[in-house]
Amino acid sequence: MRIGSHLSLQSGYAQAAITAYKMGAGCFQYFPKNPRRLSIKDFSLQDARRCREICEKNDLVSVAHTPYPTNLCVEGEEVYATMLQSVKNDLDIADACGSLGVVVHFGQYKGAKKNPLYGYQLMIYSLNEILRSYSGKAMILLENNAGQGNKMGITIEELVQVRSLCEKPEHIGFCLDTCHAFASGMWELNKENELVERFIHSDYVPHLKVIHLNDSKYPAFSYRDRHADIGRGMIGEEAFIRLLSRPELVTIPLILETPGEREGGHQAEIEFVRGLSKDIQ
Ligand SMILES: [Zn+2]
């Protein structure tokens, strides 16, 4: 089991890798730049390469996450151009750091045209624009939404379809957020086998590259995005044991984006999740 957590990037990319290593993690996630706004960071290539070296040497997998305001369905010429440049910059940083990819939430259309289908078109168009001149190894990793707002991106079928309609699907993979999957009603408790069967039959599993392992503060069909520590939310540890016991998922890196309120923080929570795997037989 490869597990780690989201780490804050206070002293650079290489330092984040060192922190992950010292925590005993097998993977980690970071924001490549200020997570609160869209921007283009003039990053240190030297720091990024050092991060890559540390990861390679210590068998660590890293994943980047786009800033919160990133929306692939955003409208308006100026903000649209800023969004595209920001995601391209995230990809460049992730690639230099040797990261698996850049997690991007499925878009949410809030534009003037009332037809939500326009949002899906815009999202495919954005992904094509971002990837057209890209030749790096880091992938775009589309993450399922909790369903806040207009409920776009809460089904596996939408994610798979958007990917398959893009010009360069080989650069696009998926990130499964378990809190979002539960809050949106995609993951029904005690139906973990059916859920994974759906993943398999919809061509989702081969492109599933990372799992955001989060419990949920709110119930199913709440469409609310509030993460809880594993085993301390509405999903509960038994359900995580059932989900993680599926062989299709065991090799996928697990990243905690939880509050980390246990004594010992995320390091203790990583150990807790490893302990759950002892019950997986
Ligand atoms: Zn997430």
Boltz pocket constraint, residues with backbone or C-beta under 6 A from the ligand:
constraints:
  - pocket:
      binder: B
      contacts: [[A, 143], [A, 177], [A, 212], [A, 257]]
      max_distance: 6.0
